[in-house]
Amino acid sequence: SSAYAAALDFRHRILGNRYEISGTLDRSRVEASEEAMLRIQTSGVHQSQRPDASLPLDSSRTVLNGDAEELKFSKIAGQHLMFQSALQRRSPGFEINDLGFLRRADQTSWSTWVGLFDRRATRYYNNFQLNNNWWQYWTTDGLPLERAYNMNLHITLKNNWGWHMGGTLGQL
């Protein structure tokens, strides 16, 4: 019958605008009939019917409240090296599917990427990028969900053709 979401975000650049600290604080509240709330609780986003669910299934529930937080530290400028590391948490009751698309509530994640860039044209290429990525996901109670490492190489040749390759090692 009603759905509300509110968010506060921030960004602060430091050390000559080369680094950035940013983040978000989010809240959500959904009110629905018991029947509609049961569908929300058992959806793939919440899975409250799981025996280990952080927010157990309640067939008489008519209100669902949740929150989400994210904190990032990034190197956003420079000639060759940039990176970002982020920690994100979504509570089991976080619900924003009326606003957009939420894959999963009840999740904590950590992700980091580091990139080596050469944007100056050389004798062989116009630009070059090598990046490494790591991500890991848990439930808010600490149950591991996924972790993976990924590496990608991107080169734009002198004739403006591109060569891109990469691979991922992961565990679902």
C-alpha positions in Angstrom: 0.0 0.0 0.0 3.0 2.3 0.5 6.7 2.3 -0.1 9.3 4.9 1.0 13.0 5.3 0.5 15.4 8.0 1.7 19.1 8.3 1.1 22.0 10.6 2.1 25.2 10.5 0.2 28.5 12.3 0.6 31.8 12.7 -1.3 34.9 14.4 -0.1 38.1 14.8 -2.2 41.4 15.1 -0.6 45.1 15.5 -1.4 44.7 17.8 -4.4 41.5 16.1 -5.6 43.5 12.9 -6.4 41.7 10.8 -3.7 38.0 10.5 -2.7 36.1 9.2 0.2 32.4 8.7 -0.5 29.4 6.8 0.8 25.7 6.5 1.2 23.2 5.9 4.1 19.8 4.6 2.9 16.5 3.7 4.6 13.4 1.9 3.3 9.9 1.2 4.6 7.2 -0.8 2.8 3.7 -1.4 4.1 1.5 -4.0 2.5 -1.3 -6.5 3.2 -0.2 -9.8 4.9 -0.6 -11.6 1.6 1.5 -9.1 -0.4 4.2 -8.9 2.4 4.4 -12.7 2.4 5.3 -12.5 -1.4 8.0 -9.9 -0.6 9.5 -11.9 2.2 9.7 -15.1 0.2 11.0 -13.4 -3.0 14.6 -14.1 -4.2 15.6 -10.7 -2.8 14.8 -11.6 0.9 14.4 -15.4 1.2 13.0 -15.0 4.7 11.8 -18.7 4.5 15.5 -19.9 4.8 16.2 -21.6 8.1 19.2 -19.3 8.6 17.5 -16.1 7.6 18.5 -13.0 9.6 14.9 -11.8 9.4 12.7 -14.9 9.8 9.4 -15.3 7.8 6.5 -13.7 9.6 3.1 -14.4 7.8 1.4 -11.7 9.8 3.9 -8.9 9.0 2.5 -5.8 7.2 5.6 -3.5 7.6 9.2 -4.1 6.4 11.9 -1.6 7.4 15.5 -1.7 6.2 18.7 0.2 5.7 21.8 0.1 3.6 25.3 1.7 3.9 28.3 2.0 1.6 31.8 3.5 2.2 34.3 3.9 -0.6 37.9 5.0 -0.8 39.3 5.8 -4.3 42.3 7.2 -6.1 40.5 9.0 -8.9 43.3 11.0 -10.6 46.8 10.4 -11.8 48.7 9.3 -14.8 49.0 5.6 -14.3 47.6 4.1 -11.2 44.0 4.3 -9.9 42.0 2.1 -7.4 38.8 1.9 -5.4 37.9 -0.2 -2.4 34.2 -0.3 -1.2 32.4 -1.9 1.7 28.6 -2.2 1.4 25.9 -3.6 3.7 22.1 -4.1 3.1 20.0 -5.2 6.0 17.6 -8.1 5.6 14.5 -5.8 5.5 15.9 -3.4 2.9 13.4 -3.1 0.1 13.6 -0.6 -2.8 12.2 -2.6 -5.7 9.4 0.0 -6.1 12.1 2.5 -6.8 14.5 0.4 -8.9 16.0 -3.1 -9.0 17.4 -4.8 -5.9 19.0 -8.2 -6.4 19.5 -9.1 -2.8 18.9 -7.7 0.7 20.7 -9.3 3.7 24.1 -8.8 2.1 27.5 -7.4 3.0 30.1 -7.0 0.2 33.7 -5.9 -0.2 35.1 -5.0 -3.6 38.4 -3.6 -4.7 39.9 -2.8 -8.1 43.3 -1.6 -9.1 44.0 -0.3 -12.6 47.2 0.5 -14.5 46.6 3.0 -17.3 48.7 4.5 -20.1 46.6 7.0 -21.9 49.5 8.5 -24.0 49.8 7.3 -27.5 53.0 5.3 -28.1 54.5 3.8 -31.2 52.4 0.6 -30.8 49.1 1.7 -29.2 46.9 4.7 -28.5 46.1 3.6 -24.9 46.5 0.7 -22.6 44.6 -0.5 -19.4 45.2 -3.4 -17.1 42.9 -3.9 -14.2 42.5 -6.3 -11.4 39.2 -6.8 -9.4 38.3 -8.6 -6.2 34.9 -9.0 -4.7 33.4 -11.0 -1.9 29.8 -11.3 -0.6 28.3 -12.5 2.7 25.0 -12.5 4.4 24.7 -9.9 7.2 25.2 -12.8 9.6 28.5 -13.7 7.9 27.5 -16.7 5.8 29.8 -16.6 2.7 28.0 -16.2 -0.6 30.6 -15.5 -3.3 34.2 -14.4 -3.9 36.0 -13.9 -7.1 39.1 -12.4 -8.8 39.0 -10.9 -12.3 41.7 -9.5 -14.5 41.2 -7.5 -17.8 43.5 -6.1 -20.5 42.3 -3.4 -22.9 44.5 -2.0 -25.7 43.5 0.5 -28.4 45.9 0.1 -31.3 47.2 2.8 -33.6 44.5 2.0 -36.2 41.8 2.4 -33.5 41.1 -1.3 -33.4 40.7 -2.6 -29.9 42.0 -5.8 -28.2 40.2 -6.8 -25.0 40.7 -9.9 -23.0 40.1 -11.0 -19.4 39.2 -13.8 -17.1 37.5 -14.5 -13.8 38.2 -17.1 -11.1 35.2 -17.3 -8.9 33.3 -19.4 -6.4 29.6 -19.3 -6.2 
